[in-house]
């Protein structure tokens, strides 16, 4: 047996568990609804996993309360009049039909226009906006990655943008590959920079231990402020 998955409840909370070939237990509480997930070594008994969760109940409930307190957008239909975010700023969406090519255009500080062909479905309008977000995010992330690779003395082999459900970013130290969550296009630039630094520091220290924190404090002293700002911004209405 290489992996085992199961669920259990404690204090009215559902906990998802995956037991696999790892050395240490990892407990996480994930947005937007505070899903609880445990990754545990195969040699750890179910009772031991349960006790580890019980020991962290106060922290778990505190994290879930933070997610519940975050503002949430209503479900988007991609029609004129909706509010959409870009780089932390609110924009009023306008949808305009035309025969030319589809594109997204910023109109000053408050307007965002989707130019689409006639009878473009809501799904098509959403795809257009997401691809625009992706292009904008890549344009912003590239220079930041170069800046912080030089500052930290590390190098990534590859990086990309992906819509992720539980993480703002990820780093695989073995392959040197970094992923950035597409949702960061909606957040302030300093939040994107914080995530990039966070993931690059994992090339120096894989765990979130004292050394990791010390590296973050040294290179980006305001990282906790940016982390809190990121966690305070509106969440997508998507049911992750």
N, C-alpha and C positions, 0 to 999 in steps of 0.2 A: 504494500500500500504506500503510494507516494504522497497522496493528499486525501483529506477527509473534510467535508463541509457539513455543518449542522447549525441549528439555532437553539437558543434557550432564552427564557425571560427572567428578569430579575427586577424587582421593584416596579413592575409594570412596563419595563423597557425590553424591547426585542434586541437580541444580540446575535449578529452573524459571525460565525467562527469558521476559519479555514485552518486546519492543521496540516503542516507540510514540513519539508526538510530544511528548517532554519534553526538558528541557535537560540534566539531570544524571542520573547513574546512582544508583539506590537499591538497596541490598542489605539484606535482612531475614532473620532467623531466627525462626520462629514456633512457638508452642506448639501442641499439647502434645509433639510428637515432634521438633521442631527442623527443620521444613520450610524449605528454603532457596529464596528467591525473589529474582530480580533484575528490576528495571524499568530498562530502558536506552534511551537515545535511538536513534532510527532510524539516525542517522549513525554510530553506533559499531559497529565490525565485531565479528563473533563472537569473533575472536581477542582483541580488546581487552576484551570482556566476560569471557572466560575468564581473562585475566591479572589483571583487577580482582578476581575471586573468589579466585584463587590468592594474591594479595597479602593477602587478609583471612582466609586459612585458619585461622590461629591464633585469631583472634577468633571465627570461625564455630564452631570446635570447642569453644571455651570456653562459648559460648552454648548449644550443644547439650548440653554436659555439665551445665549448670545445669538444663535441662529434664528430663534423665534422672534427676537427683538429687531432683527434686520428688516428694513422696508423691502417689499416685494412688488414687482411690476405685475399688473394684471396680464392675462394671456394676450399675446400680440396677434393681431389680424393683418397687419401691414397695410393699413388703409390711412387715408389722409386724416390728420388730426391727432394721431397717436404720438406719444412721447417715446423717443428712443435715445439711448446714451451713446456718446462717443468721447473717449478720453476724459471721462468723469463729468462731462457737460451734457445737459439735457437739450435735445433737439426736437422740434415739431416736424413730424413727417408729412410730406406732400407726395402724392402719387400722381404722376402725369403720364398719360398714354400718348404715344407717338409712333410713327412708322420707322424712325431711325433706330440706332443701336441702343440697347438697354445700358444704363449707367446710373451711378449714384453721384450726386453733386451736393457739396456743402454750400448753403446760402447764408453767408455771414456767420454770426455767433449763435443763431438759434434755429436755423432752418436746415432740413435735410430732405432732398428731393430724389425720389426714385423715378427715373424715366423708363417706362416699360412699354412693350407692345400691347395692343388691344387684347383683352380677354386673358391677360396673364394671370394665372391662379395665385392665390395667397402663398402657396408653397413656392411658386416661381419667384415671387417678390422677396420672399424670405431668403431663398438661395442667392439672389442677386445681392442682397444686403450683407449676407454672411461672407460671400466672396470678396466684397469690398472691405469688410472688416479684416479679413485675412490678409489682403494686400497691404492695408494700412499698418497692420500689426507687424508684418514682416519688414516693412520699410523702417519702422521705429526700432524694432528689436535688433536688426543687423548692427547698426553703429554701437548700440549699448553692449552687445555681446563682444564686439571688438575692444571697446573701452575697458570692460571689466576682465576680459581674458588677459589683457596687457597688465592691468593693475594687480591681478592675483597671480600672474605667472602660470596660467593654465591654458590648455587648448582643448577645444571640443572637436571631435571628428565630424559631427553632423548635428543639425538642429532642425526643428520643424514646429509647425503650429497645428494644434489639434483641439477639437472641442472635447473636453474631458469633464467627467461627472463629479469627481471627488478631489481633484488636485488643481492648484493654480499652475503648477509646473512639475516636471519630473526630470530626474537625472539618472543615467545608467553609468556609474563610474567605470565599469568594465569596458563598455563600448565607446564611452565618451560622447554619448548621444543625449541631447537635451530636447524636451518638449515643452512648449508654452501653450497654455490654455487660450483658445480663441476668445473666450469671454473677457480677457484682459484688454481687448480693444475698446471695451466700454468703460474701463477704469482709468483713473488719472495716470499719467506717464510715470510718476514716481512709484506707483504700485507695480507697474511692469518692471521698472528698474530693480525694485526690491526682489521680485521673483527671480529675475535673471541672476542677480548676485547670489541669492539663496541657492540656486541650482548649481552655479559655478563653484561655490564653496564646497559643495558635496564632492567635487573632484579632489579636494584636499582632505576632507573629513566626511566619511559616509554617514555617520550617525549624528543625531541631534544632541550631542553631548556638550560638556563644558568647553572643549576645544572648538567645536563648531560655533558656539555662542561667542567665544572670544574672537574668532576670526570675523564674524559678522560685526561685532562691536568695533573692531579695529578698522575695518575697511568701509563699513556703512553704519556709522554711529546712530543714524536716525532710523534704522531698519524696523525697530519695534513700532515706531510711530506710523511708518508706511504700512506695516502689517495690520495694525489696528484700523487704519484708514481703509484698507482693502476690505477688511471684514465688515466695515460699517456701510459700505456702498450697497445700493439696491441689488437684490438677487433677481436672476431671471425667473420668469414664471414657469419655466420648464420643469416638469416633474421628474427629477433625477432619481 
